[in-house]
Amino acid sequence: MPNIVRISHFDVNVGRILGEGGFGKVYRAKDVSEETPVECAAKQMQLNNDTRPAMEREVQFMKTVGDHPSIIGFKECVSFGSDAELPIAKNTTWIFMEMATGGELFDRLIDSGNLTERAVRPFFKGMTEGLLHCHSRGIVHRDMKLENVMLCAEDPHAVKLVDFGLAVQVPQNADGSLQATLFYDRVGSKSYRAPEILANAGYLGPPVDVWALGITIFSLVSGFFPLERRAPPTGASRASRRTSSAASARATASTPCTSARAPSRPSSRSC
């Protein structure tokens, strides 16, 4: 099979895997419908009765909020059945999205140990504006974390929120405000979960995004998560203990989409 396969008007390089997980793979691709081909990411998901509803929701949410500069852009979704001519395309859905070349915000933290408040300020602004945009469209992310924020090499201050696999739609009133809707499923990564999620008594969507945003900002400045029980780091071990704490939390993240994290977040994208 050749390394380059044509899916709709995209050339997918199946030899260049950007991410891989339980739901499929992410490949480097090009949108050849443009006069000058544009780099993008191609997320391949196996399509069946179990995965179809979640995939359709994620695509709809990306279409709804992807017009904001702090949210990863959606390009196109293409689905194939068992009669697809290309073997790699049989019973699959392909989500084509914007690529970012700056890697994850998580990796920026690991590289630095912790960031100054001045360095965090533009990231805070971009994440807050992205979440506000989601909420204004009735979408609650529910998996806000360092790994779901991508950076852009072209603009070191820009961020892109990604991975809407756990997002939900909240009904809106006529004036655009959100209706008070309770959710009961325990989602998100352990270090970022709001107390009301753990209480099993129902929770409102937007506040859990705000809580997770606060955890994200705290961890960027301090280098560790605020609710972890551990002795304060001292001396030369401070940086290493901070970053190992964050890495440990990432490795043990208890979320339904942990295995799908890589396909949802290509580690190399262009803004």
C-alpha positions as CSV (number, residue, x, y, z in Angstrom):
1,M,0.0,0.0,0.0
2,P,1.4,3.4,-0.9
3,N,2.3,5.8,1.9
4,I,0.0,8.5,0.4
5,V,-3.7,7.7,0.1
6,R,-6.4,10.1,-1.2
7,I,-9.4,10.5,1.2
8,S,-11.8,13.0,-0.3
9,H,-9.7,16.0,-1.2
10,F,-7.0,15.1,1.4
11,D,-3.7,13.3,0.8
12,V,-3.1,11.3,3.9
13,N,0.4,10.1,4.7
14,V,-0.2,6.8,6.4
15,G,3.5,6.4,7.0
16,R,3.5,9.5,9.3
17,I,1.5,8.7,12.5
18,L,1.2,11.6,14.8
19,G,-0.7,9.8,17.5
20,E,-2.3,6.5,18.3
21,G,-4.8,5.1,20.9
22,G,-7.8,2.9,21.5
23,F,-10.0,4.8,19.0
24,G,-7.6,4.8,16.1
25,K,-4.7,6.8,14.7
26,V,-3.9,10.4,13.6
27,Y,-1.9,10.9,10.4
28,R,-0.2,13.8,8.8
29,A,-2.2,15.0,5.8
30,K,-2.6,17.8,3.2
31,D,-5.7,19.5,2.0
32,V,-5.1,19.5,-1.8
33,S,-8.2,21.5,-2.6
34,E,-6.3,24.7,-1.9
35,E,-4.1,26.2,-4.6
36,T,-1.2,25.7,-2.2
37,P,-1.8,22.4,-0.3
38,V,-2.3,23.0,3.5
39,E,-1.0,20.7,6.2
40,C,-3.6,19.2,8.4
41,A,-4.2,16.3,10.7
42,A,-6.3,13.2,9.8
43,K,-7.9,11.4,12.7
44,Q,-9.0,7.8,11.7
45,M,-11.6,6.1,13.9
46,Q,-13.1,2.7,13.5
47,L,-16.8,3.0,12.8
48,N,-19.4,0.7,14.5
49,N,-22.6,0.9,16.4
50,D,-20.7,1.6,19.6
51,T,-18.4,4.4,18.4
52,R,-20.8,6.1,15.9
53,P,-22.8,8.2,18.4
54,A,-19.7,9.5,20.2
55,M,-18.0,10.3,16.9
56,E,-21.1,12.2,15.6
57,R,-21.3,14.2,18.8
58,E,-17.6,15.1,18.7
59,V,-17.8,16.2,15.0
60,Q,-20.9,18.3,15.7
61,F,-19.2,20.0,18.7
62,M,-16.1,20.8,16.6
63,K,-18.3,22.3,13.9
64,T,-20.2,24.3,16.5
65,V,-17.1,25.9,18.2
66,G,-14.2,25.5,15.8
67,D,-14.5,29.0,14.4
68,H,-12.7,30.5,17.4
69,P,-8.9,31.2,17.2
70,S,-8.3,29.4,20.5
71,I,-10.1,26.2,19.4
72,I,-8.7,23.7,16.9
73,G,-10.3,24.2,13.5
74,F,-12.5,21.5,11.9
75,K,-12.2,20.8,8.2
76,E,-14.2,17.8,7.1
77,C,-15.5,14.4,8.2
78,V,-15.7,11.5,5.8
79,S,-17.1,8.0,6.6
80,F,-16.8,4.7,4.7
81,G,-18.6,1.4,5.0
82,S,-17.4,-2.1,4.3
83,D,-17.5,-1.5,0.5
84,A,-14.7,1.1,0.6
85,E,-12.2,0.6,-2.2
86,L,-9.2,1.4,0.0
87,P,-8.6,-1.3,2.7
88,I,-7.5,1.3,5.2
89,A,-10.8,3.1,4.8
90,K,-13.2,0.2,5.3
91,N,-15.6,0.9,8.2
92,T,-13.8,4.0,9.3
93,T,-14.5,7.7,9.8
94,W,-11.9,10.3,9.1
95,I,-11.9,13.7,10.8
96,F,-9.7,16.3,9.2
97,M,-8.7,19.2,11.4
98,E,-6.2,22.0,11.7
99,M,-2.6,21.1,12.8
100,A,-0.6,22.9,15.4
101,T,3.2,22.8,15.4
102,G,4.0,23.8,18.9
103,G,3.2,20.6,20.8
104,E,1.2,20.3,24.0
105,L,1.1,22.8,26.8
106,F,1.9,19.8,29.1
107,D,5.2,19.3,27.4
108,R,6.0,23.0,27.8
109,L,5.5,22.6,31.5
110,I,7.7,19.5,31.7
111,D,10.4,21.3,29.8
112,S,10.3,24.3,32.1
113,G,9.5,22.8,35.5
114,N,7.1,25.7,36.0
115,L,6.3,29.0,34.3
116,T,6.3,32.6,35.5
117,E,2.9,34.4,35.9
118,R,4.0,36.6,33.0
119,A,4.6,33.6,30.7
120,V,1.3,32.0,31.8
121,R,-0.8,35.1,31.2
122,P,-1.3,34.7,27.4
123,F,-2.1,31.0,27.8
124,F,-4.6,31.9,30.5
125,K,-6.2,34.5,28.2
126,G,-6.5,32.1,25.3
127,M,-7.9,29.2,27.3
128,T,-10.4,31.4,29.0
129,E,-11.6,32.9,25.7
130,G,-11.9,29.5,24.2
131,L,-14.0,28.1,27.0
132,L,-16.2,31.2,27.1
133,H,-16.8,30.7,23.4
134,C,-17.7,27.0,24.0
135,H,-20.1,28.0,26.8
136,S,-21.7,30.7,24.6
137,R,-22.6,28.0,22.1
138,G,-23.9,25.7,24.8
139,I,-20.9,23.3,24.7
140,V,-19.2,22.2,27.9
141,H,-15.7,20.6,27.3
142,R,-15.5,18.5,30.6
143,D,-11.9,17.4,29.9
144,M,-9.9,20.7,30.3
145,K,-6.3,19.8,31.1
146,L,-2.7,20.6,30.0
147,E,-2.7,17.7,27.5
148,N,-5.8,19.1,25.7
149,V,-4.2,22.5,25.0
150,M,-2.0,22.7,22.0
151,L,0.6,25.4,21.2
152,C,1.5,27.0,17.9
153,A,5.1,27.5,16.8
154,E,4.1,30.4,14.6
155,D,2.7,32.3,17.6
156,P,4.2,31.3,20.9
157,H,1.4,32.9,22.8
158,A,-1.5,31.2,21.0
159,V,-3.3,28.1,22.3
160,K,-5.8,25.7,20.7
161,L,-8.3,23.7,22.8
162,V,-8.7,20.1,21.5
163,D,-10.5,16.8,22.2
164,F,-14.2,17.2,22.5
165,G,-14.8,13.5,23.1
166,L,-16.3,14.1,26.5
167,A,-18.1,17.3,25.7
168,V,-21.8,17.8,26.2
169,Q,-24.5,20.1,24.9
170,V,-26.4,22.2,27.5
171,P,-29.8,23.6,26.4
172,Q,-29.9,27.3,26.0
173,N,-32.7,29.8,26.9
174,A,-34.0,32.3,24.3
175,D,-31.5,34.9,25.5
176,G,-28.6,32.6,25.0
177,S,-28.0,31.8,28.7
178,L,-27.6,28.2,29.7
179,Q,-30.3,26.2,31.4
180,A,-29.4,24.7,34.8
181,T,-28.8,21.1,33.6
182,L,-27.3,18.5,35.9
183,F,-24.9,15.8,34.7
184,Y,-24.1,12.6,36.6
185,D,-21.3,10.8,34.7
186,R,-17.9,10.9,36.3
187,V,-15.7,12.2,33.5
188,G,-12.4,14.0,33.2
189,S,-8.9,13.4,34.5
190,K,-8.5,12.7,38.2
191,S,-6.3,15.7,39.0
192,Y,-8.7,18.2,37.3
193,R,-12.0,16.9,38.5
194,A,-14.2,19.4,40.4
195,P,-15.5,18.2,43.9
196,E,-19.1,18.1,42.6
197,I,-18.2,15.5,40.0
198,L,-16.9,13.2,42.8
199,A,-19.9,13.9,45.0
200,N,-22.2,11.8,42.7
201,A,-25.1,14.3,43.4
202,G,-25.1,15.8,39.9
203,Y,-23.2,18.8,38.7
204,L,-23.6,21.8,36.4
205,G,-21.4,21.8,33.3
206,P,-19.7,25.2,33.0
207,P,-18.4,25.3,36.6
208,V,-16.4,22.1,36.2
209,D,-14.7,23.6,33.1
210,V,-13.8,26.7,35.2
211,W,-12.5,24.5,38.1
212,A,-10.3,22.5,35.6
213,L,-9.0,25.7,34.1
214,G,-8.0,26.9,37.5
215,I,-6.1,23.6,38.1
216,T,-4.4,24.0,34.8
217,I,-3.3,27.6,35.6
218,F,-2.1,26.6,39.1
219,S,-0.1,23.7,37.8
220,L,1.6,25.9,35.2
221,V,2.8,28.4,37.8
222,S,3.6,25.9,40.6
223,G,4.7,22.9,38.6
224,F,2.4,20.5,40.5
225,F,-1.3,19.9,41.1
226,P,-2.8,21.6,44.1
227,L,-4.8,18.7,45.6
228,E,-2.1,16.0,45.6
229,R,-0.9,14.8,49.0
230,R,2.8,15.0,49.1
231,A,5.6,16.6,51.1
232,P,6.7,20.0,49.7
233,P,9.8,19.7,47.5
234,T,13.0,21.2,48.8
235,G,16.4,22.2,47.5
236,A,17.6,20.8,44.1
237,S,14.8,18.2,44.0
238,R,12.1,20.8,43.6
239,A,12.0,20.9,39.8
240,S,12.3,17.2,39.3
241,R,9.6,16.4,41.9
242,R,7.3,19.0,40.3
243,T,7.6,17.6,36.8
244,S,7.4,14.0,37.9
245,S,4.2,14.8,39.8
246,A,2.6,16.2,36.6
247,A,3.9,13.3,34.5
248,S,2.5,10.8,37.0
249,A,-0.9,12.4,36.9
250,R,-0.9,12.2,33.2
251,A,0.0,8.5,33.2
252,T,-2.7,7.7,35.7
253,A,-5.4,9.9,34.3
254,S,-8.7,8.1,34.8
255,T,-10.9,9.2,32.0
256,P,-13.0,7.3,29.4
257,C,-10.9,8.8,26.6
258,T,-7.5,8.2,28.1
259,S,-6.7,5.6,25.4
260,A,-8.0,7.9,22.7
261,R,-6.0,10.9,23.9
262,A,-3.4,10.8,21.1
263,P,-5.8,10.5,18.2
264,S,-7.7,13.4,19.5
265,R,-4.6,15.6,19.9
266,P,-2.1,15.3,17.1
267,S,1.2,16.5,18.6
268,S,2.2,18.4,15.5
269,R,-0.3,20.9,14.0
270,S,-0.3,24.1,12.1
271,C,-2.4,27.0,13.3
